[in-house]
Amino acid sequence: MKLLRPMTAADIDAVVALIELHDEDDAAEAQRFYSELNGCHGQFVLEQQDGIIGVTGFEAPSGCEQCYWITWTYVHPRHLNRGHGRAMLTELIDHLRQLGARKLFVKVSDYVDAHGSAVYAAALHLYESLGFAVEARHADFYDAGEAQIILGMRLAPPRRHDTAMQHPAIQFNEIFEIAETEGAWSFGWHERRGRGVAAPFSREDLQTGLDAVSREGARCVFLSFPSNYAGVHEALAGAGFDEAGMLKDYYDDGIDELHYAYFFNHALITNNHDEN
């Protein structure tokens, strides 16, 4: 028996209100996502006689082959600890398998509130019990002392794929603060015409971006690129970026997503953690 029904525009206000009961930042970003970016495509609600009591869904990242992210998944506080979250996610995963999904990812915070409670510990445990495994952990991502944990799960057997190295020329075209973070920024980019370059971008290109976000008060910068882009690691390392993990088979089987991080005043952040 199907528990979920597709979300509609008429559900947005109720869904955002439900999310806001758990996390105001999530609610604000979900409102923008549903209303301005994605609409309700791939989004589902769990409804009972007293209205919508749960929400979940998925979105497909650009440039990836049959790879998906789980979007906001919450159950109304009055209906917690009754198995609704597990039931929603199990149905969503089955739906994605039927769509031919290869891999599924989800992000979780390790936020600890003022009372010492790990707010998302139950969600992390639920995802792991469903078969997800931690693939990347970004320290100080959402804020100093609050990490981002990315879990992944394979939904289809691996297949052979052409993973030959490519030599793109990359143009950075914007800077932006990453949603739901305090001071974590990233750079938008696209491939330029004229490939076969010695390096995808120069150290000067990166420094221009770092200077720009520094003027905005950035705490750190996170960037990611396909693993088959030649020269990316060397260019980033030369500008002071550190490796920050990877998502296996993200773009396609054999092509991972490599993550890099640059921290301003990193020593100060580390010292603050030691004092706490």
Protein Blocks (a to p, Z undefined) as FASTA:
>chain_A
ZZbdcddfklmmmmmmmmmmmomklmmmmmmmmmmmnomnhiacdddfkocfbdcddddd
ehiahiacdddddddfklgonommmmmmmmmmmmmmmnopabdcddddfbdcfkopafkl
mmmmmmmmnopacfbdcehklpghiacddddddfbdcddddfbdcddddddfbdcddehi
ahiacddddddehehiabfbdfklmmmmmmmmmmnopabdcddddfklghklmmmmmnop
acebdcehklpghiacddddddehklmmmmmmmmZZ
